[in-house]
Amino acid sequence: MWAVVSVFIFLVVLSLFGVQNMHQTRVNFPMVGGLEIQTVFLLMIVFILGFMAGCFFWFMNLSKNRGKR
């Protein structure tokens, strides 16, 4: 019961966050120009890239420690 309520509250908060951040953000790249992207998608892309970088460094640290054994 509490899990269902927690998931429902999380989805409502996530939906409200997404609706409030439907602004367009301009991202400028050198020598290419700018790109218009919605703020929600920009935040998701940055979160996913950060998570992937963390997993990569964790895996590299794990493989480095495994070689020392």
Secondary structure by P-SEA (a helix, b strand, c coil): caaaaaaaaaaaaaaaaaaaacbbbbbbbccbbbbbbbaaaaaaaaaaaaaaaaaaaaaaaaaaaaaac
